[in-house]
Amino acid sequence: MTSTNLDRVLSASETAKIFYGSLPDYVRGAILKNSDKITDEEALHRFADSIMHEFT
């Protein structure tokens, strides 16, 4: 299995891993579908925020 950008971000940062684990399932699912776009922890936060705002 090839490693995605998301895998690398989560492997490199404990805070990113904790943040990702705290997200609702629907947000994690959307992030997984776009995992190559998550190039750093800041991108992870931005993407999660944008997904959550779509559903509020």
C-alpha distance matrix in Angstrom:
0.0 3.8 6.5 9.3 12.9 13.5 11.1 13.1 16.3 16.0 15.2 18.2 20.7 22.0 24.2 21.3 19.6 23.1 23.8 20.6 21.3 24.9 24.1 25.0 22.5 23.3 22.7 19.3 18.3 19.7 17.9 14.4 15.4 16.3 13.9 13.9 17.7 17.6 18.3 20.4 22.0 24.9 22.8 21.3 24.9 26.2 23.7 24.3 28.0 28.1 26.3 28.8 31.7 30.9 31.5 34.6
3.8 0.0 3.8 6.4 9.9 11.3 9.4 10.7 14.0 14.5 13.8 16.2 19.0 20.9 22.8 19.8 18.7 22.4 22.7 19.7 21.1 24.5 23.7 24.9 22.7 23.2 22.0 18.8 18.2 18.9 16.6 13.7 14.5 14.6 11.9 11.1 14.9 15.0 15.2 17.5 19.6 22.3 20.2 19.2 22.9 24.0 21.7 22.8 26.4 26.3 25.0 27.7 30.4 29.7 30.7 33.7
6.5 3.8 0.0 3.8 6.8 8.0 5.9 7.0 10.3 10.9 10.3 12.6 15.3 17.3 19.2 16.2 15.4 19.1 19.4 16.7 18.3 21.7 21.0 22.7 21.0 21.6 20.0 16.8 16.8 17.4 14.6 12.1 13.7 13.2 9.8 9.4 12.8 12.1 12.1 14.1 16.1 18.9 17.1 16.0 19.7 21.0 19.1 20.1 23.6 23.9 22.9 25.4 28.1 27.8 28.8 31.6
9.3 6.4 3.8 0.0 3.8 5.2 5.1 6.5 8.8 10.0 10.7 12.5 14.6 16.8 18.0 14.6 14.3 17.9 17.6 14.8 17.0 20.0 18.8 20.5 19.0 19.1 17.2 14.4 14.4 14.3 11.4 9.4 10.8 9.6 6.3 5.7 9.1 8.6 9.1 11.5 13.6 16.1 13.8 12.9 16.7 17.6 15.5 16.9 20.3 20.3 19.5 22.2 24.7 24.3 25.6 28.4
12.9 9.9 6.8 3.8 0.0 3.8 5.4 5.1 6.3 8.7 9.9 10.6 12.4 15.2 15.9 12.5 13.2 16.7 15.9 13.7 16.5 19.1 18.0 20.2 19.3 19.3 16.7 14.3 15.1 14.4 11.0 10.3 11.8 9.6 6.2 5.0 7.0 5.7 5.4 7.9 10.4 12.6 10.6 10.2 14.0 14.9 13.3 15.1 18.2 18.4 18.2 20.8 23.0 23.2 24.8 27.2
13.5 11.3 8.0 5.2 3.8 0.0 3.8 5.4 5.1 6.1 8.5 9.9 10.7 12.8 13.3 9.7 9.9 13.3 12.5 10.0 12.7 15.4 14.3 16.6 15.8 16.2 13.6 10.9 12.2 12.0 8.4 7.8 10.3 8.7 5.1 6.4 7.8 5.3 6.7 7.8 8.9 11.6 9.7 8.0 11.7 13.2 11.5 12.4 15.8 16.5 15.9 18.1 20.7 21.0 22.2 24.6
11.1 9.4 5.9 5.1 5.4 3.8 0.0 3.8 5.5 5.2 6.0 8.5 10.2 12.0 13.5 10.4 9.6 13.3 13.6 11.1 13.0 16.2 15.9 18.1 17.0 18.1 15.9 12.7 13.9 14.6 11.2 9.7 12.5 11.7 8.0 9.1 11.3 9.1 9.6 10.3 11.1 14.4 13.1 11.3 14.7 16.7 15.1 15.5 19.0 20.0 19.1 21.1 23.9 24.3 25.1 27.5
13.1 10.7 7.0 6.5 5.1 5.4 3.8 0.0 3.8 5.5 5.1 6.1 8.7 11.4 13.1 10.4 10.5 14.3 14.6 12.9 15.2 18.1 18.1 20.8 20.2 21.1 18.5 15.6 17.2 17.3 13.7 12.8 15.4 13.8 10.1 10.0 11.7 9.3 8.2 8.5 10.0 13.4 12.7 11.6 15.0 16.9 16.1 16.9 20.1 21.2 20.9 22.9 25.4 26.1 27.3 29.4
16.3 14.0 10.3 8.8 6.3 5.1 5.5 3.8 0.0 3.8 5.5 5.2 6.2 9.2 9.9 7.0 8.2 11.7 11.5 10.4 13.1 15.5 15.5 18.6 18.6 19.5 16.5 14.1 16.3 16.1 12.3 12.5 15.2 13.3 9.9 10.5 11.0 7.6 6.8 5.7 6.3 9.9 9.7 8.5 11.5 13.7 13.4 14.0 16.9 18.4 18.5 20.1 22.6 23.7 24.9 26.7
16.0 14.5 10.9 10.0 8.7 6.1 5.2 5.5 3.8 0.0 3.8 5.5 5.5 6.9 8.3 5.6 5.0 8.8 9.5 8.1 10.1 13.0 13.5 16.6 16.5 18.0 15.4 12.5 15.0 15.7 12.2 12.0 15.3 14.3 10.9 12.5 13.4 10.0 10.2 8.9 8.1 11.8 11.9 9.6 12.1 15.0 14.4 14.0 17.2 19.1 18.6 19.7 22.6 23.8 24.4 26.2
15.2 13.8 10.3 10.7 9.9 8.5 6.0 5.1 5.5 3.8 0.0 3.8 5.8 7.4 10.1 8.6 7.5 11.1 12.7 11.6 12.9 16.0 17.0 19.9 19.7 21.4 19.0 15.9 18.2 19.1 15.6 14.8 18.0 17.1 13.4 14.4 15.8 12.7 12.1 11.0 10.9 14.7 15.0 13.1 15.7 18.5 18.0 17.8 20.9 22.8 22.3 23.5 26.5 27.5 28.1 30.0
18.2 16.2 12.6 12.5 10.6 9.9 8.5 6.1 5.2 5.5 3.8 0.0 3.8 6.9 9.2 8.2 8.7 11.9 13.1 12.9 14.7 17.3 18.3 21.6 21.9 23.4 20.6 17.9 20.4 20.8 17.1 17.0 20.1 18.5 14.9 15.3 16.1 12.8 11.3 9.4 9.3 13.0 14.0 12.9 15.1 17.8 18.1 18.2 20.8 22.9 23.0 24.2 26.7 28.2 29.1 30.6
20.7 19.0 15.3 14.6 12.4 10.7 10.2 8.7 6.2 5.5 5.8 3.8 0.0 3.8 5.4 5.2 6.4 8.8 9.9 10.7 12.4 14.4 15.9 19.4 20.3 21.9 18.9 16.7 19.7 20.1 16.5 17.0 20.3 18.7 15.5 16.6 16.7 13.0 12.2 9.4 7.8 11.3 13.0 11.4 12.8 16.0 16.7 16.3 18.6 21.1 21.3 22.0 24.5 26.3 27.1 28.2
22.0 20.9 17.3 16.8 15.2 12.8 12.0 11.4 9.2 6.9 7.4 6.9 3.8 0.0 3.8 5.4 5.0 6.2 8.6 9.8 10.5 12.4 14.6 18.2 19.2 21.4 18.7 16.5 19.7 20.6 17.4 17.9 21.4 20.4 17.4 19.0 19.2 15.5 15.3 12.5 10.2 13.5 15.3 13.0 13.8 17.5 18.0 16.8 19.0 21.9 21.8 21.9 24.7 26.7 26.9 27.9
24.2 22.8 19.2 18.0 15.9 13.3 13.5 13.1 9.9 8.3 10.1 9.2 5.4 3.8 0.0 3.8 5.4 5.1 6.1 8.5 9.8 10.6 12.7 16.4 18.1 20.0 17.0 15.4 19.0 19.5 16.4 17.7 21.0 19.8 17.2 19.1 18.5 14.8 14.9 11.7 8.5 11.1 13.4 11.1 11.0 14.7 15.8 14.3 16.0 19.2 19.4 19.2 21.8 24.1 24.3 25.0
21.3 19.8 16.2 14.6 12.5 9.7 10.4 10.4 7.0 5.6 8.6 8.2 5.2 5.4 3.8 0.0 3.8 5.5 5.0 6.0 8.5 9.9 10.9 14.6 15.8 17.3 14.2 12.4 15.8 16.0 12.7 14.0 17.3 16.0 13.4 15.4 14.9 11.1 11.7 8.9 5.9 9.0 10.4 7.7 8.5 12.1 12.6 11.5 13.8 16.5 16.6 16.9 19.6 21.5 22.0 23.1
19.6 18.7 15.4 14.3 13.2 9.9 9.6 10.5 8.2 5.0 7.5 8.7 6.4 5.0 5.4 3.8 0.0 3.8 5.5 5.2 6.1 8.7 10.3 13.6 14.3 16.5 14.0 11.5 14.8 15.9 12.9 13.4 17.0 16.5 13.7 16.1 16.4 12.8 13.8 11.7 9.3 12.6 13.3 10.2 11.4 14.9 14.6 13.0 15.8 18.4 17.7 17.9 21.1 22.7 22.7 24.0
23.1 22.4 19.1 17.9 16.7 13.3 13.3 14.3 11.7 8.8 11.1 11.9 8.8 6.2 5.1 5.5 3.8 0.0 3.8 5.5 5.1 6.3 9.0 12.4 14.0 16.4 14.1 12.3 15.9 17.2 14.6 15.6 19.2 18.8 16.6 19.2 19.1 15.5 16.7 14.3 11.2 13.8 15.0 11.8 11.7 15.5 15.6 13.2 15.4 18.5 17.8 17.2 20.4 22.4 21.9 22.8
23.8 22.7 19.4 17.6 15.9 12.5 13.6 14.6 11.5 9.5 12.7 13.1 9.9 8.6 6.1 5.0 5.5 3.8 0.0 3.8 5.4 5.2 6.7 10.4 12.5 14.3 11.4 10.4 14.1 14.7 12.3 14.1 17.4 16.7 15.0 17.7 16.9 13.5 15.1 12.8 9.4 11.2 12.2 8.9 8.3 12.0 12.2 9.7 11.6 14.8 14.4 13.7 16.7 18.8 18.7 19.4
20.6 19.7 16.7 14.8 13.7 10.0 11.1 12.9 10.4 8.1 11.6 12.9 10.7 9.8 8.5 6.0 5.2 5.5 3.8 0.0 3.8 5.4 5.5 8.8 9.8 11.6 9.0 7.0 10.7 11.7 9.2 10.5 13.9 13.7 11.9 15.0 14.8 11.6 13.9 12.4 9.8 11.9 11.8 8.1 8.7 12.0 11.0 8.7 11.6 14.1 13.0 13.0 16.3 17.8 17.6 19.0
21.3 21.1 18.3 17.0 16.5 12.7 13.0 15.2 13.1 10.1 12.9 14.7 12.4 10.5 9.8 8.5 6.1 5.1 5.4 3.8 0.0 3.8 5.6 8.2 9.1 11.9 10.3 8.2 11.6 13.5 11.7 12.3 15.9 16.4 14.7 18.0 18.1 15.2 17.4 15.9 13.3 15.5 15.6 11.9 12.3 15.5 14.5 11.7 14.4 17.0 15.3 14.8 18.4 19.7 18.8 20.2
24.9 24.5 21.7 20.0 19.1 15.4 16.2 18.1 15.5 13.0 16.0 17.3 14.4 12.4 10.6 9.9 8.7 6.3 5.2 5.4 3.8 0.0 3.8 6.7 9.1 11.6 10.0 9.2 12.8 14.2 13.0 14.4 17.6 18.0 16.8 20.2 19.7 16.7 19.1 17.3 14.2 15.7 16.1 12.5 11.7 14.9 14.3 10.9 12.8 15.7 14.2 12.8 16.3 18.1 16.9 17.6
24.1 23.7 21.0 18.8 18.0 14.3 15.9 18.1 15.5 13.5 17.0 18.3 15.9 14.6 12.7 10.9 10.3 9.0 6.7 5.5 5.6 3.8 0.0 3.8 6.5 8.2 6.2 6.3 9.8 10.8 10.1 12.0 14.7 15.2 14.7 18.2 17.4 15.0 17.9 16.6 13.9 14.9 14.5 10.9 10.3 12.7 11.5 7.9 10.1 12.6 10.6 9.4 13.1 14.5 13.4 14.6
25.0 24.9 22.7 20.5 20.2 16.6 18.1 20.8 18.6 16.6 19.9 21.6 19.4 18.2 16.4 14.6 13.6 12.4 10.4 8.8 8.2 6.7 3.8 0.0 3.8 5.6 5.5 6.4 8.7 10.3 10.9 12.5 14.6 15.8 16.0 19.7 19.0 17.2 20.5 19.7 17.3 18.1 17.2 13.7 13.2 15.0 13.2 9.6 11.5 13.2 10.5 9.0 12.7 13.4 11.5 13.1
22.5 22.7 21.0 19.0 19.3 15.8 17.0 20.2 18.6 16.5 19.7 21.9 20.3 19.2 18.1 15.8 14.3 14.0 12.5 9.8 9.1 9.1 6.5 3.8 0.0 3.8 5.4 5.1 6.1 8.7 9.8 10.4 12.4 14.4 14.6 18.4 18.4 17.0 20.5 20.3 18.5 19.6 18.1 14.7 15.1 16.6 14.1 11.2 13.7 14.7 11.4 11.0 14.7 14.5 12.7 15.1
23.3 23.2 21.6 19.1 19.3 16.2 18.1 21.1 19.5 18.0 21.4 23.4 21.9 21.4 20.0 17.3 16.5 16.4 14.3 11.6 11.9 11.6 8.2 5.6 3.8 0.0 3.8 5.5 5.1 6.3 8.7 9.9 10.8 12.7 13.9 17.5 17.1 16.3 20.0 20.3 18.8 19.3 17.3 14.4 14.7 15.4 12.5 10.0 12.2 12.3 8.7 8.9 12.2 11.3 9.7 12.7
22.7 22.0 20.0 17.2 16.7 13.6 15.9 18.5 16.5 15.4 19.0 20.6 18.9 18.7 17.0 14.2 14.0 14.1 11.4 9.0 10.3 10.0 6.2 5.5 5.4 3.8 0.0 3.8 5.3 5.2 6.2 8.6 10.0 10.8 11.7 15.2 14.3 13.2 16.8 16.8 15.2 15.5 13.7 10.7 10.9 11.7 8.9 6.2 8.9 9.4 6.2 6.8 10.4 10.3 9.7 12.3
19.3 18.8 16.8 14.4 14.3 10.9 12.7 15.6 14.1 12.5 15.9 17.9 16.7 16.5 15.4 12.4 11.5 12.3 10.4 7.0 8.2 9.2 6.3 6.4 5.1 5.5 3.8 0.0 3.8 5.5 5.0 6.1 8.6 9.8 9.7 13.5 13.4 11.9 15.4 15.5 14.1 15.4 13.5 10.2 11.4 12.9 10.1 7.9 11.4 12.2 9.4 10.4 14.0 13.9 13.4 16.1
18.3 18.2 16.8 14.4 15.1 12.2 13.9 17.2 16.3 15.0 18.2 20.4 19.7 19.7 19.0 15.8 14.8 15.9 14.1 10.7 11.6 12.8 9.8 8.7 6.1 5.1 5.3 3.8 0.0 3.8 5.4 5.1 6.3 8.8 9.6 13.2 13.6 13.1 16.7 17.6 16.9 18.0 15.6 12.7 14.3 15.1 11.7 10.3 13.6 13.4 10.2 11.9 15.1 14.0 13.5 16.8
19.7 18.9 17.4 14.3 14.4 12.0 14.6 17.3 16.1 15.7 19.1 20.8 20.1 20.6 19.5 16.0 15.9 17.2 14.7 11.7 13.5 14.2 10.8 10.3 8.7 6.3 5.2 5.5 3.8 0.0 3.8 5.4 5.2 6.5 8.5 11.7 11.2 11.3 15.1 16.3 15.8 16.3 13.4 11.1 12.7 12.6 8.9 8.4 11.4 10.5 7.4 10.1 12.8 11.4 11.9 15.2
17.9 16.6 14.6 11.4 11.0 8.4 11.2 13.7 12.3 12.2 15.6 17.1 16.5 17.4 16.4 12.7 12.9 14.6 12.3 9.2 11.7 13.0 10.1 10.9 9.8 8.7 6.2 5.0 5.4 3.8 0.0 3.8 5.4 5.1 5.6 9.0 8.6 7.9 11.6 12.6 12.3 13.2 10.4 7.9 10.2 10.6 7.2 7.2 10.7 10.5 8.5 11.1 13.9 13.4 14.3 17.1
14.4 13.7 12.1 9.4 10.3 7.8 9.7 12.8 12.5 12.0 14.8 17.0 17.0 17.9 17.7 14.0 13.4 15.6 14.1 10.5 12.3 14.4 12.0 12.5 10.4 9.9 8.6 6.1 5.1 5.4 3.8 0.0 3.8 5.3 4.8 8.5 9.6 9.3 12.6 14.1 14.3 15.8 13.1 10.6 13.4 14.2 10.9 10.8 14.5 14.3 12.0 14.5 17.4 16.6 17.1 20.2
15.4 14.5 13.7 10.8 11.8 10.3 12.5 15.4 15.2 15.3 18.0 20.1 20.3 21.4 21.0 17.3 17.0 19.2 17.4 13.9 15.9 17.6 14.7 14.6 12.4 10.8 10.0 8.6 6.3 5.2 5.4 3.8 0.0 3.8 5.8 8.4 9.4 10.4 13.8 16.0 16.6 17.6 14.3 12.6 15.3 15.2 11.5 12.2 15.5 14.3 12.0 15.1 17.4 15.9 16.8 20.2
16.3 14.6 13.2 9.6 9.6 8.7 11.7 13.8 13.3 14.3 17.1 18.5 18.7 20.4 19.8 16.0 16.5 18.8 16.7 13.7 16.4 18.0 15.2 15.8 14.4 12.7 10.8 9.8 8.8 6.5 5.1 5.3 3.8 0.0 3.8 5.6 5.6 7.2 10.6 13.0 14.1 14.7 11.2 10.3 13.2 12.6 9.2 10.9 14.0 12.7 11.3 14.7 16.7 15.5 17.2 20.3
13.9 11.9 9.8 6.3 6.2 5.1 8.0 10.1 9.9 10.9 13.4 14.9 15.5 17.4 17.2 13.4 13.7 16.6 15.0 11.9 14.7 16.8 14.7 16.0 14.6 13.9 11.7 9.7 9.6 8.5 5.6 4.8 5.8 3.8 0.0 3.8 5.4 5.4 8.4 10.7 12.0 13.4 10.4 9.1 12.6 12.9 10.0 11.5 14.9 14.5 13.4 16.3 18.7 18.1 19.5 22.4
13.9 11.1 9.4 5.7 5.0 6.4 9.1 10.0 10.5 12.5 14.4 15.3 16.6 19.0 19.1 15.4 16.1 19.2 17.7 15.0 18.0 20.2 18.2 19.7 18.4 17.5 15.2 13.5 13.2 11.7 9.0 8.5 8.4 5.6 3.8 0.0 3.8 5.5 7.0 10.3 12.7 13.9 10.7 10.7 14.3 14.1 11.7 14.0 17.0 16.3 15.8 19.0 20.9 20.3 22.2 25.0
17.7 14.9 12.8 9.1 7.0 7.8 11.3 11.7 11.0 13.4 15.8 16.1 16.7 19.2 18.5 14.9 16.4 19.1 16.9 14.8 18.1 19.7 17.4 19.0 18.4 17.1 14.3 13.4 13.6 11.2 8.6 9.6 9.4 5.6 5.4 3.8 0.0 3.8 5.9 9.0 11.2 11.4 7.8 8.7 11.9 10.9 8.9 11.8 14.3 13.3 13.6 16.8 18.2 17.9 20.2 22.7
17.6 15.0 12.1 8.6 5.7 5.3 9.1 9.3 7.6 10.0 12.7 12.8 13.0 15.5 14.8 11.1 12.8 15.5 13.5 11.6 15.2 16.7 15.0 17.2 17.0 16.3 13.2 11.9 13.1 11.3 7.9 9.3 10.4 7.2 5.4 5.5 3.8 0.0 3.8 5.8 7.6 8.5 5.4 5.6 9.2 9.3 7.8 10.1 12.8 12.9 13.2 15.9 17.7 18.1 20.0 22.2
18.3 15.2 12.1 9.1 5.4 6.7 9.6 8.2 6.8 10.2 12.1 11.3 12.2 15.3 14.9 11.7 13.8 16.7 15.1 13.9 17.4 19.1 17.9 20.5 20.5 20.0 16.8 15.4 16.7 15.1 11.6 12.6 13.8 10.6 8.4 7.0 5.9 3.8 0.0 3.8 7.2 8.3 6.3 7.7 10.9 11.1 10.7 13.2 15.5 15.7 16.6 19.1 20.7 21.3 23.5 25.4
20.4 17.5 14.1 11.5 7.9 7.8 10.3 8.5 5.7 8.9 11.0 9.4 9.4 12.5 11.7 8.9 11.7 14.3 12.8 12.4 15.9 17.3 16.6 19.7 20.3 20.3 16.8 15.5 17.6 16.3 12.6 14.1 16.0 13.0 10.7 10.3 9.0 5.8 3.8 0.0 3.8 5.5 5.3 6.4 9.0 10.1 10.7 12.5 14.5 15.6 16.8 18.6 20.3 21.6 23.5 25.0
22.0 19.6 16.1 13.6 10.4 8.9 11.1 10.0 6.3 8.1 10.9 9.3 7.8 10.2 8.5 5.9 9.3 11.2 9.4 9.8 13.3 14.2 13.9 17.3 18.5 18.8 15.2 14.1 16.9 15.8 12.3 14.3 16.6 14.1 12.0 12.7 11.2 7.6 7.2 3.8 0.0 3.8 5.4 5.0 6.4 8.7 9.9 10.6 12.4 14.4 15.5 16.7 18.5 20.3 21.8 22.9
24.9 22.3 18.9 16.1 12.6 11.6 14.4 13.4 9.9 11.8 14.7 13.0 11.3 13.5 11.1 9.0 12.6 13.8 11.2 11.9 15.5 15.7 14.9 18.1 19.6 19.3 15.5 15.4 18.0 16.3 13.2 15.8 17.6 14.7 13.4 13.9 11.4 8.5 8.3 5.5 3.8 0.0 3.8 5.4 5.2 6.2 8.6 9.9 10.6 12.4 14.4 15.5 16.6 18.6 20.6 21.4
22.8 20.2 17.1 13.8 10.6 9.7 13.1 12.7 9.7 11.9 15.0 14.0 13.0 15.3 13.4 10.4 13.3 15.0 12.2 11.8 15.6 16.1 14.5 17.2 18.1 17.3 13.7 13.5 15.6 13.4 10.4 13.1 14.3 11.2 10.4 10.7 7.8 5.4 6.3 5.3 5.4 3.8 0.0 3.8 5.4 5.0 6.0 8.4 9.8 10.5 12.2 14.1 15.3 16.6 18.8 20.2
21.3 19.2 16.0 12.9 10.2 8.0 11.3 11.6 8.5 9.6 13.1 12.9 11.4 13.0 11.1 7.7 10.2 11.8 8.9 8.1 11.9 12.5 10.9 13.7 14.7 14.4 10.7 10.2 12.7 11.1 7.9 10.6 12.6 10.3 9.1 10.7 8.7 5.6 7.7 6.4 5.0 5.4 3.8 0.0 3.8 5.6 5.3 6.1 8.6 10.0 10.7 12.3 14.3 15.7 17.2 18.7
24.9 22.9 19.7 16.7 14.0 11.7 14.7 15.0 11.5 12.1 15.7 15.1 12.8 13.8 11.0 8.5 11.4 11.7 8.3 8.7 12.3 11.7 10.3 13.2 15.1 14.7 10.9 11.4 14.3 12.7 10.2 13.4 15.3 13.2 12.6 14.3 11.9 9.2 10.9 9.0 6.4 5.2 5.4 3.8 0.0 3.8 5.5 5.2 6.1 8.6 10.0 10.6 12.2 14.4 15.8 16.6
26.2 24.0 21.0 17.6 14.9 13.2 16.7 16.9 13.7 15.0 18.5 17.8 16.0 17.5 14.7 12.1 14.9 15.5 12.0 12.0 15.5 14.9 12.7 15.0 16.6 15.4 11.7 12.9 15.1 12.6 10.6 14.2 15.2 12.6 12.9 14.1 10.9 9.3 11.1 10.1 8.7 6.2 5.0 5.6 3.8 0.0 3.8 5.5 5.2 6.2 8.7 10.0 10.6 12.5 14.8 15.6
23.7 21.7 19.1 15.5 13.3 11.5 15.1 16.1 13.4 14.4 18.0 18.1 16.7 18.0 15.8 12.6 14.6 15.6 12.2 11.0 14.5 14.3 11.5 13.2 14.1 12.5 8.9 10.1 11.7 8.9 7.2 10.9 11.5 9.2 10.0 11.7 8.9 7.8 10.7 10.7 9.9 8.6 6.0 5.3 5.5 3.8 0.0 3.8 5.4 5.2 6.3 8.7 10.0 10.8 13.0 14.7
24.3 22.8 20.1 16.9 15.1 12.4 15.5 16.9 14.0 14.0 17.8 18.2 16.3 16.8 14.3 11.5 13.0 13.2 9.7 8.7 11.7 10.9 7.9 9.6 11.2 10.0 6.2 7.9 10.3 8.4 7.2 10.8 12.2 10.9 11.5 14.0 11.8 10.1 13.2 12.5 10.6 9.9 8.4 6.1 5.2 5.5 3.8 0.0 3.8 5.5 5.2 6.2 8.6 10.1 11.2 12.7
28.0 26.4 23.6 20.3 18.2 15.8 19.0 20.1 16.9 17.2 20.9 20.8 18.6 19.0 16.0 13.8 15.8 15.4 11.6 11.6 14.4 12.8 10.1 11.5 13.7 12.2 8.9 11.4 13.6 11.4 10.7 14.5 15.5 14.0 14.9 17.0 14.3 12.8 15.5 14.5 12.4 10.6 9.8 8.6 6.1 5.2 5.4 3.8 0.0 3.8 5.5 5.2 6.2 8.7 10.2 10.7
28.1 26.3 23.9 20.3 18.4 16.5 20.0 21.2 18.4 19.1 22.8 22.9 21.1 21.9 19.2 16.5 18.4 18.5 14.8 14.1 17.0 15.7 12.6 13.2 14.7 12.3 9.4 12.2 13.4 10.5 10.5 14.3 14.3 12.7 14.5 16.3 13.3 12.9 15.7 15.6 14.4 12.4 10.5 10.0 8.6 6.2 5.2 5.5 3.8 0.0 3.8 5.5 5.2 6.3 9.0 10.2
26.3 25.0 22.9 19.5 18.2 15.9 19.1 20.9 18.5 18.6 22.3 23.0 21.3 21.8 19.4 16.6 17.7 17.8 14.4 13.0 15.3 14.2 10.6 10.5 11.4 8.7 6.2 9.4 10.2 7.4 8.5 12.0 12.0 11.3 13.4 15.8 13.6 13.2 16.6 16.8 15.5 14.4 12.2 10.7 10.0 8.7 6.3 5.2 5.5 3.8 0.0 3.8 5.5 5.2 6.8 9.2
28.8 27.7 25.4 22.2 20.8 18.1 21.1 22.9 20.1 19.7 23.5 24.2 22.0 21.9 19.2 16.9 17.9 17.2 13.7 13.0 14.8 12.8 9.4 9.0 11.0 8.9 6.8 10.4 11.9 10.1 11.1 14.5 15.1 14.7 16.3 19.0 16.8 15.9 19.1 18.6 16.7 15.5 14.1 12.3 10.6 10.0 8.7 6.2 5.2 5.5 3.8 0.0 3.8 5.4 5.4 6.5
31.7 30.4 28.1 24.7 23.0 20.7 23.9 25.4 22.6 22.6 26.5 26.7 24.5 24.7 21.8 19.6 21.1 20.4 16.7 16.3 18.4 16.3 13.1 12.7 14.7 12.2 10.4 14.0 15.1 12.8 13.9 17.4 17.4 16.7 18.7 20.9 18.2 17.7 20.7 20.3 18.5 16.6 15.3 14.3 12.2 10.6 10.0 8.6 6.2 5.2 5.5 3.8 0.0 3.8 5.3 5.2
30.9 29.7 27.8 24.3 23.2 21.0 24.3 26.1 23.7 23.8 27.5 28.2 26.3 26.7 24.1 21.5 22.7 22.4 18.8 17.8 19.7 18.1 14.5 13.4 14.5 11.3 10.3 13.9 14.0 11.4 13.4 16.6 15.9 15.5 18.1 20.3 17.9 18.1 21.3 21.6 20.3 18.6 16.6 15.7 14.4 12.5 10.8 10.1 8.7 6.3 5.2 5.4 3.8 0.0 3.8 5.8
31.5 30.7 28.8 25.6 24.8 22.2 25.1 27.3 24.9 24.4 28.1 29.1 27.1 26.9 24.3 22.0 22.7 21.9 18.7 17.6 18.8 16.9 13.4 11.5 12.7 9.7 9.7 13.4 13.5 11.9 14.3 17.1 16.8 17.2 19.5 22.2 20.2 20.0 23.5 23.5 21.8 20.6 18.8 17.2 15.8 14.8 13.0 11.2 10.2 9.0 6.8 5.4 5.3 3.8 0.0 3.8
34.6 33.7 31.6 28.4 27.2 24.6 27.5 29.4 26.7 26.2 30.0 30.6 28.2 27.9 25.0 23.1 24.0 22.8 19.4 19.0 20.2 17.6 14.6 13.1 15.1 12.7 12.3 16.1 16.8 15.2 17.1 20.2 20.2 20.3 22.4 25.0 22.7 22.2 25.4 25.0 22.9 21.4 20.2 18.7 16.6 15.6 14.7 12.7 10.7 10.2 9.2 6.5 5.2 5.8 3.8 0.0
